[in-house]
Amino acid sequence: MAQRASGDPASPESGTPRAARTDARRNRDKIVQAARAAFTSATGPVALETVARQAGVGIATLYRNFPTRDALVEAVYENELDAVAACAPALLQELPPRAALRAWMDRYLAFSATKHAMHKDPRVGPTAGRTAPLLPTRVRIGEAVETLLSAGAQDGSLRTDVDADDVTTLLLGVSLAAVAGIDPEQTARHLDLVADALTTPGHRP
């Protein structure tokens, strides 16, 4: 009788480690998302037990993935950075370049607000979420901006005499004002002004 191939999905052993890894990854992702929501909505320190409960996992599972609060903050930061960098090309699949740039600015501000919210928690270490070198972080953000600017240059909607560093510097100023507590409508107006400044004549809304 021919032996069953080790990779056969019907084998009792095959797939079990993979399923366990899938479950572990799913739990980790749920914890990161719950932590982001908890940190951004809290008015005071966030209990990790609350994060675990909102993620639908036990506290032991949380600590197995993130031994310290700072490790969890690092994971949230990295997840947010990945998301804001990846959404630029995704937005260009759905929107014209100028509109995609403006929508991406909102996502960037959300990224900035999340990082600020996490560091309002007095139990978060001063370097948590900041161990990633500043330059690579700025490079990733700059690459996302450059993707949007290049698309806008191709269809003529965005200026060609500005670069990604110009835009990120402007957005940094808006984000600092936003986390200082100005009205959200004012923040949106500031982003509109930045977008208008980058738009070529004849393409402004």
Buried (B, 14 or more C-beta within 10 A) or exposed (E): EEEEEEEEEEEEEBBEEEEEEEEEEEBBBBBBBBBBBBBBEBEEEBEBEBBBBBBEBEBEBBBBBBEEBBEBBBBBBBBBBEBBBEBBEBBBEEBBBBBBBBBBBEBBBBBBBBBBBBBBBEEBBEEBBBEEEEEEBBEBBBEBBBBBBBBBBEEEBBBEEBEBEBBBEBBBEBBEEBBEEBEEEEBBEBBBEBBEEBBBEEBEE
